[in-house]
Amino acid sequence: MTPLSRFNQTHETTPANRQEIYRLYYEAPREVRAVHPFEVLPDGSVRDRWRWCVYSVRKPDHA
């Protein structure tokens, strides 16, 4: 599992959005925790098993 702080400390993610992301983890319902493996550690940090999906798109030359 990877620390969430490694992925959400980007210039695109505002401090308010970071807090909201953490809140969603902290308050995740049991159903979500059952299908998406992550853990909230005693110090409040979050470790997640990220599953990435990468899309590649090219703009047509004639557009």
N, CA, C and O atoms as a CHARMM CRD file, in Angstrom:
* protein
*
  252
    1    1 MET  N      0.83900  -1.17500   0.00000 PROA 1      0.00000
    2    1 MET  CA     0.00000   0.00000   0.00000 PROA 1      0.00000
    3    1 MET  C      0.88800   1.24300   0.00000 PROA 1      0.00000
    4    1 MET  O      2.01200   1.22100   0.49900 PROA 1      0.00000
    5    2 THR  N      0.36800   2.30300  -0.55900 PROA 2      0.00000
    6    2 THR  CA     1.12200   3.53800  -0.73200 PROA 2      0.00000
    7    2 THR  C      0.49700   4.64600   0.11200 PROA 2      0.00000
    8    2 THR  O     -0.72700   4.74700   0.18600 PROA 2      0.00000
    9    3 PRO  N      1.32300   5.48000   0.74900 PROA 3      0.00000
   10    3 PRO  CA     0.76000   6.60400   1.50000 PROA 3      0.00000
   11    3 PRO  C     -0.00100   7.55600   0.57500 PROA 3      0.00000
   12    3 PRO  O      0.51100   7.94800  -0.47300 PROA 3      0.00000
   13    4 LEU  N     -1.20200   7.91800   0.95800 PROA 4      0.00000
   14    4 LEU  CA    -2.02100   8.83500   0.17100 PROA 4      0.00000
   15    4 LEU  C     -1.31200  10.17000  -0.01800 PROA 4      0.00000
   16    4 LEU  O     -1.45700  10.80100  -1.06500 PROA 4      0.00000
   17    5 SER  N     -0.55300  10.60300   0.97100 PROA 5      0.00000
   18    5 SER  CA     0.12800  11.89700   0.87400 PROA 5      0.00000
   19    5 SER  C      1.09000  11.95200  -0.30500 PROA 5      0.00000
   20    5 SER  O      1.41700  13.03800  -0.78300 PROA 5      0.00000
   21    6 ARG  N      1.54200  10.81200  -0.77500 PROA 6      0.00000
   22    6 ARG  CA     2.44600  10.80200  -1.92600 PROA 6      0.00000
   23    6 ARG  C      1.72300  11.24400  -3.19300 PROA 6      0.00000
   24    6 ARG  O      2.34000  11.82500  -4.08600 PROA 6      0.00000
   25    7 PHE  N      0.41600  10.97300  -3.28000 PROA 7      0.00000
   26    7 PHE  CA    -0.32200  11.25800  -4.50500 PROA 7      0.00000
   27    7 PHE  C     -1.17200  12.51400  -4.45100 PROA 7      0.00000
   28    7 PHE  O     -1.49200  13.07600  -5.49800 PROA 7      0.00000
   29    8 ASN  N     -1.55000  12.97500  -3.26300 PROA 8      0.00000
   30    8 ASN  CA    -2.42800  14.14100  -3.26100 PROA 8      0.00000
   31    8 ASN  C     -1.69400  15.43400  -2.96800 PROA 8      0.00000
   32    8 ASN  O     -2.34500  16.46800  -2.81400 PROA 8      0.00000
   33    9 GLN  N     -0.39200  15.43000  -2.88500 PROA 9      0.00000
   34    9 GLN  CA     0.39100  16.64900  -2.66500 PROA 9      0.00000
   35    9 GLN  C      0.85900  17.20100  -4.00700 PROA 9      0.00000
   36    9 GLN  O      2.05800  17.29400  -4.26900 PROA 9      0.00000
   37   10 THR  N     -0.09000  17.56200  -4.84200 PROA 10     0.00000
   38   10 THR  CA     0.23900  18.10500  -6.16200 PROA 10     0.00000
   39   10 THR  C     -0.20700  19.55500  -6.24300 PROA 10     0.00000
   40   10 THR  O     -1.01600  20.00700  -5.43300 PROA 10     0.00000
   41   11 HSD  N      0.31600  20.27700  -7.21100 PROA 11     0.00000
   42   11 HSD  CA    -0.09800  21.67400  -7.36600 PROA 11     0.00000
   43   11 HSD  C     -1.54400  21.79100  -7.83500 PROA 11     0.00000
   44   11 HSD  O     -2.16000  22.84500  -7.67900 PROA 11     0.00000
   45   12 GLU  N     -2.09800  20.70700  -8.41600 PROA 12     0.00000
   46   12 GLU  CA    -3.49500  20.74000  -8.86100 PROA 12     0.00000
   47   12 GLU  C     -4.47400  20.55200  -7.71500 PROA 12     0.00000
   48   12 GLU  O     -5.64400  20.91600  -7.84000 PROA 12     0.00000
   49   13 THR  N     -4.02400  19.99200  -6.60300 PROA 13     0.00000
   50   13 THR  CA    -4.90900  19.67900  -5.47900 PROA 13     0.00000
   51   13 THR  C     -4.78000  20.76900  -4.41800 PROA 13     0.00000
   52   13 THR  O     -3.72800  20.93600  -3.80200 PROA 13     0.00000
   53   14 THR  N     -5.86100  21.49900  -4.22100 PROA 14     0.00000
   54   14 THR  CA    -5.83700  22.57900  -3.23800 PROA 14     0.00000
   55   14 THR  C     -5.83900  22.00500  -1.82200 PROA 14     0.00000
   56   14 THR  O     -6.23600  20.85700  -1.62700 PROA 14     0.00000
   57   15 PRO  N     -5.40800  22.77400  -0.84700 PROA 15     0.00000
   58   15 PRO  CA    -5.47500  22.29200   0.53600 PROA 15     0.00000
   59   15 PRO  C     -6.89200  21.86800   0.94800 PROA 15     0.00000
   60   15 PRO  O     -7.06800  20.88000   1.66100 PROA 15     0.00000
   61   16 ALA  N     -7.89500  22.62400   0.49200 PROA 16     0.00000
   62   16 ALA  CA    -9.28000  22.25400   0.81900 PROA 16     0.00000
   63   16 ALA  C     -9.64200  20.90300   0.20000 PROA 16     0.00000
   64   16 ALA  O    -10.29800  20.08100   0.84100 PROA 16     0.00000
   65   17 ASN  N     -9.21900  20.67400  -1.03600 PROA 17     0.00000
   66   17 ASN  CA    -9.49800  19.38700  -1.68000 PROA 17     0.00000
   67   17 ASN  C     -8.76500  18.24400  -0.98000 PROA 17     0.00000
   68   17 ASN  O     -9.30900  17.14600  -0.85300 PROA 17     0.00000
   69   18 ARG  N     -7.54300  18.49200  -0.52900 PROA 18     0.00000
   70   18 ARG  CA    -6.80500  17.45900   0.21000 PROA 18     0.00000
   71   18 ARG  C     -7.55900  17.07400   1.47100 PROA 18     0.00000
   72   18 ARG  O     -7.68400  15.89300   1.79800 PROA 18     0.00000
   73   19 GLN  N     -8.06000  18.07900   2.17600 PROA 19     0.00000
   74   19 GLN  CA    -8.81300  17.79300   3.40800 PROA 19     0.00000
   75   19 GLN  C    -10.05900  16.98800   3.08800 PROA 19     0.00000
   76   19 GLN  O    -10.40000  16.06200   3.82500 PROA 19     0.00000
   77   20 GLU  N    -10.74700  17.32400   2.00100 PROA 20     0.00000
   78   20 GLU  CA   -11.95400  16.59000   1.60900 PROA 20     0.00000
   79   20 GLU  C    -11.62000  15.15200   1.24400 PROA 20     0.00000
   80   20 GLU  O    -12.37000  14.23700   1.58500 PROA 20     0.00000
   81   21 ILE  N    -10.50700  14.94300   0.55600 PROA 21     0.00000
   82   21 ILE  CA   -10.08400  13.58500   0.20500 PROA 21     0.00000
   83   21 ILE  C     -9.86400  12.75900   1.46700 PROA 21     0.00000
   84   21 ILE  O    -10.33800  11.62700   1.56500 PROA 21     0.00000
   85   22 TYR  N     -9.14600  13.32500   2.42700 PROA 22     0.00000
   86   22 TYR  CA    -8.92100  12.60600   3.68100 PROA 22     0.00000
   87   22 TYR  C    -10.24300  12.32700   4.40100 PROA 22     0.00000
   88   22 TYR  O    -10.44000  11.23300   4.93000 PROA 22     0.00000
   89   23 ARG  N    -11.14900  13.31000   4.42200 PROA 23     0.00000
   90   23 ARG  CA   -12.43200  13.11400   5.08800 PROA 23     0.00000
   91   23 ARG  C    -13.19500  11.94100   4.47300 PROA 23     0.00000
   92   23 ARG  O    -13.80200  11.14600   5.19000 PROA 23     0.00000
   93   24 LEU  N    -13.16300  11.83900   3.15000 PROA 24     0.00000
   94   24 LEU  CA   -13.85400  10.72900   2.48300 PROA 24     0.00000
   95   24 LEU  C    -13.28200   9.38200   2.92300 PROA 24     0.00000
   96   24 LEU  O    -14.03300   8.42200   3.10100 PROA 24     0.00000
   97   25 TYR  N    -11.98200   9.30100   3.09800 PROA 25     0.00000
   98   25 TYR  CA   -11.37900   8.06600   3.60300 PROA 25     0.00000
   99   25 TYR  C    -11.79100   7.80700   5.05000 PROA 25     0.00000
  100   25 TYR  O    -12.20600   6.70200   5.39900 PROA 25     0.00000
  101   26 TYR  N    -11.67200   8.84000   5.88900 PROA 26     0.00000
  102   26 TYR  CA   -11.97100   8.66500   7.31600 PROA 26     0.00000
  103   26 TYR  C    -13.41500   8.22200   7.53600 PROA 26     0.00000
  104   26 TYR  O    -13.68800   7.42500   8.43300 PROA 26     0.00000
  105   27 GLU  N    -14.33900   8.73500   6.72300 PROA 27     0.00000
  106   27 GLU  CA   -15.76100   8.47100   6.91300 PROA 27     0.00000
  107   27 GLU  C    -16.32600   7.44000   5.94400 PROA 27     0.00000
  108   27 GLU  O    -17.54300   7.31100   5.81500 PROA 27     0.00000
  109   28 ALA  N    -15.45400   6.70600   5.26300 PROA 28     0.00000
  110   28 ALA  CA   -15.91700   5.72800   4.27300 PROA 28     0.00000
  111   28 ALA  C    -16.81100   4.67300   4.92700 PROA 28     0.00000
  112   28 ALA  O    -16.47400   4.14200   5.98500 PROA 28     0.00000
  113   29 PRO  N    -17.95200   4.36900   4.29800 PROA 29     0.00000
  114   29 PRO  CA   -18.83600   3.34800   4.84600 PROA 29     0.00000
  115   29 PRO  C    -18.21000   1.95800   4.77200 PROA 29     0.00000
  116   29 PRO  O    -17.29200   1.71600   3.98800 PROA 29     0.00000
  117   30 ARG  N    -18.70600   1.08200   5.57300 PROA 30     0.00000
  118   30 ARG  CA   -18.20900  -0.29200   5.62900 PROA 30     0.00000
  119   30 ARG  C    -18.22300  -0.96000   4.24600 PROA 30     0.00000
  120   30 ARG  O    -17.31100  -1.71900   3.91800 PROA 30     0.00000
  121   31 GLU  N    -19.25100  -0.68300   3.43800 PROA 31     0.00000
  122   31 GLU  CA   -19.35300  -1.28900   2.09900 PROA 31     0.00000
  123   31 GLU  C    -18.17700  -0.88800   1.21300 PROA 31     0.00000
  124   31 GLU  O    -17.67200  -1.69700   0.43400 PROA 31     0.00000
  125   32 VAL  N    -17.75000   0.35600   1.33600 PROA 32     0.00000
  126   32 VAL  CA   -16.60300   0.82100   0.54400 PROA 32     0.00000
  127   32 VAL  C    -15.33400   0.16600   1.05100 PROA 32     0.00000
  128   32 VAL  O    -14.51400  -0.30100   0.26000 PROA 32     0.00000
  129   33 ARG  N    -15.16800   0.12900   2.35500 PROA 33     0.00000
  130   33 ARG  CA   -13.97100  -0.48200   2.93200 PROA 33     0.00000
  131   33 ARG  C    -13.86700  -1.96400   2.57600 PROA 33     0.00000
  132   33 ARG  O    -12.76800  -2.51200   2.48700 PROA 33     0.00000
  133   34 ALA  N    -15.01200  -2.60300   2.37300 PROA 34     0.00000
  134   34 ALA  CA   -15.01200  -4.04000   2.05200 PROA 34     0.00000
  135   34 ALA  C    -14.48400  -4.32500   0.64900 PROA 34     0.00000
  136   34 ALA  O    -13.91700  -5.39200   0.41300 PROA 34     0.00000
  137   35 VAL  N    -14.66000  -3.38900  -0.28700 PROA 35     0.00000
  138   35 VAL  CA   -14.25200  -3.65500  -1.67000 PROA 35     0.00000
  139   35 VAL  C    -13.02400  -2.87200  -2.11400 PROA 35     0.00000
  140   35 VAL  O    -12.42100  -3.20000  -3.13500 PROA 35     0.00000
  141   36 HSD  N    -12.64500  -1.84000  -1.36000 PROA 36     0.00000
  142   36 HSD  CA   -11.47500  -1.04600  -1.73500 PROA 36     0.00000
  143   36 HSD  C    -10.47900  -1.06300  -0.58000 PROA 36     0.00000
  144   36 HSD  O    -10.70300  -0.41200   0.44000 PROA 36     0.00000
  145   37 PRO  N     -9.38900  -1.79900  -0.73000 PROA 37     0.00000
  146   37 PRO  CA    -8.45000  -1.92900   0.37900 PROA 37     0.00000
  147   37 PRO  C     -7.66500  -0.64600   0.67300 PROA 37     0.00000
  148   37 PRO  O     -6.88900  -0.16700  -0.15500 PROA 37     0.00000
  149   38 PHE  N     -7.88500  -0.11400   1.85500 PROA 38     0.00000
  150   38 PHE  CA    -7.08600   0.99900   2.35800 PROA 38     0.00000
  151   38 PHE  C     -7.10500   0.92600   3.87200 PROA 38     0.00000
  152   38 PHE  O     -7.92600   0.22400   4.46300 PROA 38     0.00000
  153   39 GLU  N     -6.19900   1.65500   4.48700 PROA 39     0.00000
  154   39 GLU  CA    -6.17800   1.68100   5.94500 PROA 39     0.00000
  155   39 GLU  C     -5.88700   3.08700   6.44200 PROA 39     0.00000
  156   39 GLU  O     -5.09100   3.81900   5.85400 PROA 39     0.00000
  157   40 VAL  N     -6.54400   3.44900   7.53400 PROA 40     0.00000
  158   40 VAL  CA    -6.28300   4.70300   8.22000 PROA 40     0.00000
  159   40 VAL  C     -5.45700   4.33700   9.44700 PROA 40     0.00000
  160   40 VAL  O     -5.91500   3.58400  10.30700 PROA 40     0.00000
  161   41 LEU  N     -4.24700   4.86700   9.52600 PROA 41     0.00000
  162   41 LEU  CA    -3.33200   4.54700  10.61500 PROA 41     0.00000
  163   41 LEU  C     -3.63700   5.39100  11.84900 PROA 41     0.00000
  164   41 LEU  O     -4.30000   6.42200  11.73900 PROA 41     0.00000
  165   42 PRO  N     -3.16900   4.97400  13.00800 PROA 42     0.00000
  166   42 PRO  CA    -3.45100   5.71700  14.24700 PROA 42     0.00000
  167   42 PRO  C     -3.04600   7.19400  14.20000 PROA 42     0.00000
  168   42 PRO  O     -3.65900   8.02200  14.87500 PROA 42     0.00000
  169   43 ASP  N     -2.02100   7.53200  13.41000 PROA 43     0.00000
  170   43 ASP  CA    -1.61000   8.93600  13.32900 PROA 43     0.00000
  171   43 ASP  C     -2.46000   9.75000  12.35000 PROA 43     0.00000
  172   43 ASP  O     -2.21000  10.93800  12.14300 PROA 43     0.00000
  173   44 GLY  N     -3.47900   9.09700  11.74100 PROA 44     0.00000
  174   44 GLY  CA    -4.37100   9.78400  10.81300 PROA 44     0.00000
  175   44 GLY  C     -3.95600   9.68500   9.36500 PROA 44     0.00000
  176   44 GLY  O     -4.70500  10.09500   8.47900 PROA 44     0.00000
  177   45 SER  N     -2.76900   9.14400   9.10400 PROA 45     0.00000
  178   45 SER  CA    -2.34700   9.00000   7.71200 PROA 45     0.00000
  179   45 SER  C     -3.12400   7.85800   7.06000 PROA 45     0.00000
  180   45 SER  O     -3.65600   6.97800   7.73700 PROA 45     0.00000
  181   46 VAL  N     -3.17200   7.89400   5.74800 PROA 46     0.00000
  182   46 VAL  CA    -3.93800   6.91200   4.97600 PROA 46     0.00000
  183   46 VAL  C     -3.00300   6.19100   4.03200 PROA 46     0.00000
  184   46 VAL  O     -2.17400   6.80600   3.36100 PROA 46     0.00000
  185   47 ARG  N     -3.14600   4.88500   3.98800 PROA 47     0.00000
  186   47 ARG  CA    -2.41300   4.07300   3.01200 PROA 47     0.00000
  187   47 ARG  C     -3.45600   3.40800   2.12100 PROA 47     0.00000
  188   47 ARG  O     -4.45000   2.86900   2.60700 PROA 47     0.00000
  189   48 ASP  N     -3.21800   3.45300   0.82000 PROA 48     0.00000
  190   48 ASP  CA    -4.20000   2.97000  -0.14100 PROA 48     0.00000
  191   48 ASP  C     -3.51500   2.09800  -1.18300 PROA 48     0.00000
  192   48 ASP  O     -2.35600   2.32100  -1.53000 PROA 48     0.00000
  193   49 ARG  N     -4.23600   1.11300  -1.67200 PROA 49     0.00000
  194   49 ARG  CA    -3.76000   0.31100  -2.79300 PROA 49     0.00000
  195   49 ARG  C     -4.37500   0.90600  -4.04500 PROA 49     0.00000
  196   49 ARG  O     -5.49100   0.56600  -4.43700 PROA 49     0.00000
  197   50 TRP  N     -3.61700   1.80400  -4.66400 PROA 50     0.00000
  198   50 TRP  CA    -4.12600   2.53200  -5.82200 PROA 50     0.00000
  199   50 TRP  C     -4.29300   1.61100  -7.00600 PROA 50     0.00000
  200   50 TRP  O     -3.46600   0.73200  -7.24800 PROA 50     0.00000
  201   51 ARG  N     -5.35200   1.81400  -7.73200 PROA 51     0.00000
  202   51 ARG  CA    -5.60200   1.11200  -8.99300 PROA 51     0.00000
  203   51 ARG  C     -5.72100   2.17900 -10.06200 PROA 51     0.00000
  204   51 ARG  O     -6.67200   2.96200 -10.08100 PROA 51     0.00000
  205   52 TRP  N     -4.75900   2.19700 -10.93700 PROA 52     0.00000
  206   52 TRP  CA    -4.70400   3.25200 -11.93100 PROA 52     0.00000
  207   52 TRP  C     -5.33700   2.81000 -13.23800 PROA 52     0.00000
  208   52 TRP  O     -5.26700   1.64000 -13.61400 PROA 52     0.00000
  209   53 CYS  N     -5.94200   3.74100 -13.90900 PROA 53     0.00000
  210   53 CYS  CA    -6.45700   3.53600 -15.25400 PROA 53     0.00000
  211   53 CYS  C     -5.91800   4.70900 -16.07100 PROA 53     0.00000
  212   53 CYS  O     -6.18000   5.86700 -15.74900 PROA 53     0.00000
  213   54 VAL  N     -5.18500   4.41500 -17.09900 PROA 54     0.00000
  214   54 VAL  CA    -4.54800   5.45800 -17.88600 PROA 54     0.00000
  215   54 VAL  C     -5.21100   5.51300 -19.25800 PROA 54     0.00000
  216   54 VAL  O     -5.34800   4.50100 -19.94600 PROA 54     0.00000
  217   55 TYR  N     -5.61400   6.70900 -19.63100 PROA 55     0.00000
  218   55 TYR  CA    -6.20400   6.93100 -20.94400 PROA 55     0.00000
  219   55 TYR  C     -5.23300   7.74000 -21.77700 PROA 55     0.00000
  220   55 TYR  O     -4.53400   8.61700 -21.26800 PROA 55     0.00000
  221   56 SER  N     -5.19800   7.44000 -23.04400 PROA 56     0.00000
  222   56 SER  CA    -4.37600   8.20900 -23.96200 PROA 56     0.00000
  223   56 SER  C     -5.28600   8.70600 -25.08400 PROA 56     0.00000
  224   56 SER  O     -5.97600   7.91300 -25.72400 PROA 56     0.00000
  225   57 VAL  N     -5.28500   9.99600 -25.31600 PROA 57     0.00000
  226   57 VAL  CA    -6.14500  10.57800 -26.33100 PROA 57     0.00000
  227   57 VAL  C     -5.31300  11.50600 -27.20200 PROA 57     0.00000
  228   57 VAL  O     -4.45800  12.24900 -26.71900 PROA 57     0.00000
  229   58 ARG  N     -5.58500  11.44200 -28.47900 PROA 58     0.00000
  230   58 ARG  CA    -4.91700  12.35600 -29.41000 PROA 58     0.00000
  231   58 ARG  C     -5.97400  13.11300 -30.17600 PROA 58     0.00000
  232   58 ARG  O     -7.00100  12.55400 -30.56200 PROA 58     0.00000
  233   59 LYS  N     -5.71800  14.37600 -30.39200 PROA 59     0.00000
  234   59 LYS  CA    -6.62800  15.20600 -31.15900 PROA 59     0.00000
  235   59 LYS  C     -6.41600  14.90100 -32.64000 PROA 59     0.00000
  236   59 LYS  O     -5.28100  14.89800 -33.11700 PROA 59     0.00000
  237   60 PRO  N     -7.50000  14.64400 -33.36700 PROA 60     0.00000
  238   60 PRO  CA    -7.34600  14.36900 -34.81500 PROA 60     0.00000
  239   60 PRO  C     -6.73300  15.56900 -35.53600 PROA 60     0.00000
  240   60 PRO  O     -6.99000  16.71700 -35.17400 PROA 60     0.00000
  241   61 ASP  N     -5.93200  15.29600 -36.54600 PROA 61     0.00000
  242   61 ASP  CA    -5.29800  16.35600 -37.31500 PROA 61     0.00000
  243   61 ASP  C     -6.30200  17.25500 -38.01900 PROA 61     0.00000
  244   61 ASP  O     -6.02900  18.43700 -38.22900 PROA 61     0.00000
  245   62 HSD  N     -7.44100  16.72300 -38.38100 PROA 62     0.00000
  246   62 HSD  CA    -8.43300  17.48600 -39.13900 PROA 62     0.00000
  247   62 HSD  C     -9.39200  18.28500 -38.26200 PROA 62     0.00000
  248   62 HSD  O    -10.31100  18.91400 -38.78800 PROA 62     0.00000
  249   63 ALA  N     -9.21000  18.28000 -36.96300 PROA 63     0.00000
  250   63 ALA  CA   -10.14800  18.98700 -36.07100 PROA 63     0.00000
  251   63 ALA  C     -9.87300  20.46600 -36.03000 PROA 63     0.00000
  252   63 ALA  O    -10.56700  21.20400 -35.33100 PROA 63     0.00000
